[in-house]
Every structure is written in C-alpha cells, then in structure tokens.
Amino acid sequence: MPGGRLTQPERQQIALGLADGLAYAEIARRLERPTSTITREVMRNGGPTAYRADLAHRATERRAHRRRQAAPRGPGALPQEHGRDAEAVREYEETFATVLMASGMPKMMARVMACLYITDNGTLTASELAQRLQVSPASVSKAIAFLEEQGLVRRERDERRRERYIVDDDVWYQSMMASARSTAQLVDTARQGVGVLGPHTPAGDRLENIARFLDFVSESIVRAAEQARDILSSPPRTTSDATAGPAPDRG
C-alpha cells in the first residue's frame, strides 16, 4: 500500500465513497490505503456525514504547517525513549485516538486516553498532558472526569503531592464488566416490555428476542473476559509460544 499523506484527489474519492454509503474498509481497498488511514482522515475532519474533501485538505495543510512551526529544535528537544521515531509515535497516537473516537468516545477524552496509553509507565500529570496535547488544563480536567466516571483512568498523588492520572493494565477488563452491567439493565428493561405489551404478541416477541440475544452475548463476554483477564498482566507470548498451541484452560 502506498505511503505518504493523502492527496486531494484521494480525499475527493473518500467523499464520493461516503456519499455512496461505502464502508471505510471498502474505500480503503479502492484507494489501496490502510483502513485506519481512512478512518482517521474522516473522523478528524467532521465525521462521515460532514466530511468535505476541500476542507479536509486545507485543514491537513494547516496542521502540517503548525507542526513544522512547533517542532522542537536544538538541544532542548526531548529525546524519544527506546530509540523511537518521534513522527511515527505522533502518527500512531493520532490513529489510536481516532479509533477510540470511532467507537464513540468524545475527541478530547480519546486524545487523553491515547496519550496515557503510549507512555511506558501509563501515568501523566495534568500539566504533562496539557503540554503534550497542547490544550488547556481545563480541557484535560474535563476529559479526566469523564474517563474516571467510565472507570478508564484513576488518580493518585505522587511523592511531590502532584495528582497523577493512571491507566491500569486491568482497565479493559473493568470496562468490559461495566459494559456487561449496562447490557444487563437493557435486558431487564426489554423483558419488562414483554410483560407490558404481552407475550406472544409481535412487539412482545421482538423485545423477548432482543433480551435473549443481549443476555447471551453479555454472558459470553463476561465469561471470556474472566478467562482471559490474566493476559492483561502477563508478558506477551513469543513466536515460539504461539506455535506451541493455546495455553491450557485454567477454569
């Protein structure tokens, strides 16, 4: 697949594909681009219903100009850990945030979440987040309040009494459990509707089928999350481990 930034003709093809109701993956296939590139492009430029090729192209040029002006130079520039490529890290952070946005997370919350996740220790202060994201402390505070309410981050004080925001290894398990609890409430509500509308009526049957479907899916997710929870705190498997077959079921 070709590298480099999207061209204006490619953006016009994206706009046409969205107008035709094509999925991001199909647009990406036609342009021979990664699906993540198309997803990021659309979500950062108004979303599928408001995307315009000309506005997106100009916005990208403005962002590139601002990055060139803001790029640190000389001995004051902070080196990347582990020999990482700074531009590749920035692009990946943007991609990660865009995917979180596509899943329904608001933009600033997604940017904060992605920023925390790509740090090696998974923790930053409010000032560090504001500096990295080039936003106000108030924006960071609002995003953290939302993420904390969702159980996706937590706070603690460090030895200098600064408040730090942390993403734990267990956060995706906790998020799955919260989602399962929300789905269980929907199951209960659907079954209440069956009682109100009457069993074996068209509306009652529809709600009962919804309840059965969501109940099955929710239970399956909870069971799988419980069985796989240890993966979140285990060292990644090596290639030799992967070829040796699946790990034994411990319960």
C-alpha positions in Angstrom: 0.0 0.0 0.0 1.3 3.5 -0.8 2.8 5.6 1.9 2.7 9.3 2.4 -0.1 11.7 3.0 -3.4 11.6 1.3 -3.7 13.6 -1.9 -6.6 15.9 -2.8 -7.9 13.5 -5.4 -7.8 10.7 -2.9 -9.8 12.9 -0.5 -12.3 13.5 -3.2 -12.6 9.7 -3.7 -13.2 9.4 0.1 -16.0 12.0 -0.1 -17.6 10.2 -3.0 -17.4 6.8 -1.2 -19.0 8.3 1.9 -21.8 9.8 -0.2 -22.4 6.3 -1.7 -22.6 4.8 1.7 -19.4 2.7 1.4 -17.7 1.3 4.5 -14.2 2.7 5.4 -12.7 -0.7 4.5 -14.1 -0.6 1.0 -12.9 3.0 0.4 -9.5 2.0 1.7 -9.4 -1.0 -0.6 -10.2 1.1 -3.6 -7.5 3.6 -2.7 -5.1 0.9 -1.7 -4.7 2.5 1.7 -4.9 1.1 5.2 -8.4 1.2 6.7 -7.0 3.1 9.7 -5.8 5.9 7.4 -9.3 6.4 6.0 -10.9 6.2 9.5 -8.5 8.7 10.9 -9.0 11.1 7.9 -12.8 11.0 8.2 -13.1 11.2 11.9 -10.7 14.2 12.3 -12.5 16.1 9.5 -16.1 16.2 10.5 -17.1 12.5 10.5 -18.9 10.6 7.8 -21.9 13.0 7.5 -19.9 16.2 7.4 -16.7 15.3 5.6 -15.7 17.6 2.7 -12.6 16.9 0.6 -11.6 20.5 0.1 -11.9 21.5 3.8 -10.1 18.3 4.9 -7.2 19.1 2.5 -6.8 22.6 3.8 -7.1 21.5 7.4 -4.3 19.0 6.9 -2.1 21.6 5.3 -2.7 23.9 8.3 -1.9 21.2 10.8 1.3 20.3 9.0 2.3 24.0 9.0 1.6 24.3 12.7 3.6 21.1 13.4 6.6 22.5 11.5 6.5 25.7 13.4 6.1 24.0 16.8 8.7 21.2 16.2 11.4 21.5 18.9 14.8 22.1 17.6 18.3 22.0 19.0 19.5 20.6 22.4 16.2 21.5 24.1 14.3 18.8 22.2 13.3 15.8 24.3 14.7 12.5 23.0 12.3 9.6 22.4 12.8 6.6 24.7 14.0 3.3 23.3 15.2 5.0 20.1 11.6 5.5 18.9 10.8 7.7 15.8 9.1 10.8 17.1 7.0 11.3 14.0 5.9 7.6 13.9 4.9 7.8 17.6 2.9 11.0 16.9 1.1 9.4 14.0 0.3 6.3 16.0 -1.1 8.4 18.9 -3.4 10.2 16.4 -4.5 6.9 14.9 -5.2 5.4 18.3 -7.3 8.4 19.4 -9.2 8.3 16.1 -10.2 4.7 16.6 -11.3 5.5 20.1 -13.4 8.3 18.7 -14.9 5.9 16.1 -16.0 3.7 19.0 -18.0 6.6 20.5 -15.5 8.3 22.8 -15.5 12.1 22.6 -12.5 13.7 20.9 -10.6 15.2 23.9 -11.2 12.1 26.0 -9.9 9.9 23.2 -6.8 12.1 22.9 -6.1 11.9 26.6 -6.6 8.2 26.7 -4.3 7.6 23.8 -1.7 9.8 25.3 -1.7 7.9 28.6 -1.6 4.6 26.8 1.5 5.2 24.8 3.6 6.3 27.8 5.7 3.4 29.1 4.6 3.9 32.7 0.9 4.7 31.9 0.8 7.8 34.0 1.0 11.5 33.5 0.2 14.7 35.4 -2.4 17.3 34.3 0.4 19.7 33.2 2.2 16.9 31.3 -1.0 16.0 29.5 -1.7 19.7 28.7 1.8 20.2 27.4 1.8 17.0 25.2 -1.6 17.6 23.7 -1.2 21.4 23.5 -4.6 22.1 25.2 -5.7 23.9 28.4 -5.6 22.3 31.8 -9.4 22.8 32.0 -9.8 20.6 28.9 -7.6 17.9 30.5 -9.6 18.1 33.7 -12.9 17.7 31.9 -11.6 14.7 29.9 -10.2 13.1 33.0 -13.5 13.5 34.9 -15.3 11.7 32.0 -12.8 8.9 31.8 -12.7 8.4 35.6 -16.5 8.1 35.6 -16.2 5.4 33.0 -13.7 3.6 35.1 -11.0 4.0 32.4 -8.5 6.0 34.5 -7.8 6.6 38.1 -5.9 9.3 40.1 -3.3 9.2 42.8 -0.9 11.6 44.4 2.9 11.1 43.9 5.7 11.9 46.3 5.6 15.6 45.3 1.8 15.7 46.1 1.0 16.1 42.4 -2.1 14.5 41.1 -1.3 11.8 38.5 -3.7 10.1 36.1 -3.1 6.4 35.5 -4.3 3.7 33.1 -4.0 0.3 34.8 -3.4 -3.0 32.9 -6.8 -4.1 34.2 -8.8 -1.2 32.7 -10.1 -3.1 29.7 -11.4 -5.9 31.9 -13.2 -3.3 34.2 -14.6 -1.6 31.1 -16.0 -4.9 29.8 -17.6 -5.6 33.2 -19.2 -2.1 33.2 -20.5 -2.7 29.7 -21.9 -6.0 30.7 -23.7 -4.4 33.7 -25.2 -1.8 31.3 -26.3 -4.5 28.9 -27.9 -6.5 31.8 -30.1 -3.4 32.6 -31.2 -3.3 28.9 -32.1 -7.0 29.1 -34.2 -6.3 32.2 -35.9 -3.4 30.5 -36.7 -5.4 27.4 -38.3 -8.1 29.5 -40.4 -5.6 31.3 -41.7 -4.5 27.9 -42.7 -8.1 27.2 -44.9 -8.0 30.3 -46.4 -4.7 29.4 -47.0 -5.5 25.7 -47.9 -9.1 26.2 -46.0 -12.3 25.4 -46.6 -13.9 22.0 -47.6 -10.5 20.5 -45.4 -9.2 17.7 -44.0 -6.4 19.9 -43.6 -8.7 22.9 -41.8 -11.3 20.7 -39.5 -8.7 19.4 -38.5 -7.5 22.8 -38.1 -11.0 24.1 -35.7 -11.9 21.2 -33.7 -8.8 21.9 -33.4 -9.7 25.6 -32.4 -13.3 24.8 -29.8 -12.1 22.3 -28.2 -9.5 24.5 -28.3 -11.8 27.5 -26.4 -14.5 25.6 -23.8 -12.0 24.2 -23.3 -10.3 27.6 -22.8 -13.6 29.4 -20.4 -14.8 26.7 -18.3 -11.6 27.0 -18.2 -11.8 30.8 -17.1 -15.4 30.6 -14.4 -14.7 28.1 -13.2 -11.6 30.0 -12.9 -13.7 33.2 -11.0 -16.4 31.4 -8.6 -14.0 29.6 -8.1 -11.5 32.4 -4.6 -12.7 33.3 -3.5 -11.8 29.7 -3.6 -8.1 30.7 -0.8 -8.6 33.2 1.2 -11.3 31.5 4.3 -10.9 29.4 3.5 -11.1 25.6 3.8 -14.5 24.1 6.8 -15.1 21.9 6.6 -16.6 18.4 7.7 -20.0 19.8 4.9 -19.8 22.4 2.4 -19.1 19.7 3.4 -22.1 17.6 3.2 -24.3 20.7 -0.5 -24.1 20.8 -3.1 -22.4 23.1 -2.5 -22.1 26.8 -4.4 -24.7 28.9 -7.8 -23.6 30.2 -7.4 -22.8 33.9 -11.1 -22.7 34.6 
